[in-house]
Amino acid sequence: MNARTRIVVLLVAVLVLGGVAVGSVLRAADQAQRKDQQQTTGPQVTAGRVALAGAASARQPRLVFRSTLWGPHRDELVSVPASAPAGPRTASGLRCLRFFTAAGTGSCLRAVPGALAGHYEAVVLDARLRARRHVPLVGSPTRTRVSPSGRMVAWTVFVSGESYTGLNFSTRTSILDTRTGTFQSNLESYRVVKDGQPYRSPDINFWGVTFADDGHFYATMATRGTAYLVRGDIARRTVTTLRGNVECPSLSPDGTRLAFKKRVPGLPADAPWRLYVLDLPSMREHPLAERRSADDQAVWLDDHTVAYALPGDFETDAWSVPSDGTGHPHRLMPAAQAPSEVR
C-alpha cells in the first residue's frame, strides 16, 4: 500500500468514525428530549394559573409546591386542591429549586435563567407569581422561609459542601425585609449568646430559619461539631442558644411547637436523623411516627400535621405524619417538595 492509498484509507476511517460519533450524539439528544417531553408516570400536569392568594385560592384551599415529575413542567411551581393532593396538577410555568409562601408572598430560589450552570438567585414573588425583587445567591439553594405576615423572607445556601449529613460544610443565611428593603446578607454578623455568655468562633454556620413573627425567628446554629437551636432577634441582630441537637426547625401555625430533625446515636452516618416535635413552653420533645431519616426542613400543613420530603422515584415524595407522635406516615403526593397551603 503506497502513501496515497494509506492517506485515503485514513480519511475514510475518520469520516466513518465521525459519522458514528455524530449519530450517537444525535440519538442521545433525541432520547433526552423525548424524556423531557413525556411525563412517564404520576399525576397529570397541565399549564394554568397559579396564585398564592386571592379569589381563586379563597374558594378552596390549595397546596403550592415544586413538582419533580419528569416532563415539560419539571421543577415548576404547581398547585393542587388541598383535599386531593395526589390529583391533577396545575403548572405555573415558573421554575424553582426551593420554594415557600405565606400571606401572598413567595420565595423562589432558582437557577438564573440563561446563565451558566452554578448561578442562582432568590426571587421574591407577589401573589400572582410576579417577581418583586431579585437577589444573587453566593451558593447553591437549600432552605427558604417566609414570615407569617409575608413581610420577611429568609434563605440558606451551601457555600461549600452539599449535604447536612456531616457538619464540615459552609452555609450562608440571609434575611430580607420586603417592606423596607433592608437586607441582612449573613447571619454570621449577629452577636451570639451561648449558655448565657457572649460567644465567638470562626466555624459558626446558620441554616433553617423559621419565623415566629416579623422580628423574631428560630434557626440552627452549628459550631465545634454541635448543632444548636437558636432564637433570633432581627432588630438587635442577636441569637441566643436554647438547646442542642436541633436541626432545621419549623414553627407550628399556633407558634407553640417546633418540628425538627434530630441526630440519633446508633443510626447510619448517611441517615442519622429522626423527626421530632419540641413543645416550646415546656421544652419537652417527642419523636414522630416516621422512623426513616428525613433530611428536610418539615412544613406544617395545619396545627396537627407535619409534612416532609423523602427520596422517591422522581427525586422526592411528600409525606405527612401526625404531630403528636401517633399514627403512621402517609405518602401525601409523589414527586413533590415542600407543599405550602394557600387560602
HELIX and SHEET records of a PDB file:
HELIX    1   1 ALA A    3  GLN A   37  1                                  35    
HELIX    2   2 ALA A   55  ARG A   59  1                                   5    
HELIX    3   3 LEU A  187  SER A  189  5                                   3    
SHEET    1   A 5 VAL A  45  ALA A  47  0                                        
SHEET    2   A 5 ARG A  89  ARG A  95  1                                        
SHEET    3   A 5 GLU A  76  PRO A  81 -1                                        
SHEET    4   A 5 ARG A  62  SER A  67 -1                                        
SHEET    5   A 5 ALA A 336  VAL A 342 -1                                        
SHEET    1   B 4 ARG A  98  ALA A 102  0                                        
SHEET    2   B 4 THR A 105  ALA A 111 -1                                        
SHEET    3   B 4 TYR A 120  LEU A 125 -1                                        
SHEET    4   B 4 ALA A 131  PRO A 136 -1                                        
SHEET    1   C 4 SER A 140  VAL A 146  0                                        
SHEET    2   C 4 MET A 152  SER A 160 -1                                        
SHEET    3   C 4 SER A 170  ASP A 177 -1                                        
SHEET    4   C 4 PHE A 183  GLN A 184 -1                                        
SHEET    1   D 6 GLN A 197  TYR A 199  0                                        
SHEET    2   D 6 ARG A 191  LYS A 194 -1                                        
SHEET    3   D 6 THR A 238  GLY A 244  1                                        
SHEET    4   D 6 THR A 226  ASP A 233 -1                                        
SHEET    5   D 6 HIS A 216  THR A 223 -1                                        
SHEET    6   D 6 ASN A 205  PHE A 211 -1                                        
SHEET    1   E 4 GLU A 247  LEU A 251  0                                        
SHEET    2   E 4 ARG A 257  ARG A 263 -1                                        
SHEET    3   E 4 TRP A 273  ASP A 279 -1                                        
SHEET    4   E 4 ARG A 284  PRO A 287 -1                                        
SHEET    1   F 4 VAL A 299  ASP A 302  0                                        
SHEET    2   F 4 THR A 305  GLY A 312 -1                                        
SHEET    3   F 4 GLU A 315  PRO A 322 -1                                        
SHEET    4   F 4 HIS A 330  MET A 333 -1                                        
END                                                                             
